[in-house]
Amino acid sequence: MDETKNSARLYVAMRNAARELGVNVMAVDYIALYNIGL
């Protein structure tokens, strides 16, 4: 359940960032996020 909540939080954060920046596409380096523990 925690993994699902964390995924949802990441999605919402990315969606909000995209809205704030006015972009339609976002690329994320998930390997880097995984390596730093996110």
QUIPE-V68324 format. One record per backbone hydrogen bond with DSSP energy under -1.0 kcal/mol. NH is the residue of the N-H (numbers start at 0). CO is the residue of the C=O. If there is no record, write none. Layout:
BEGIN
nh & co
NH & CO
NH & CO
END
This chain:
BEGIN
nh & co
4 & 0
5 & 1
6 & 2
7 & 3
8 & 4
9 & 5
10 & 6
11 & 7
12 & 8
13 & 9
14 & 10
15 & 11
16 & 12
17 & 13
18 & 14
19 & 15
20 & 16
21 & 17
22 & 17
29 & 27
32 & 28
33 & 29
34 & 30
35 & 31
36 & 33
37 & 32
END
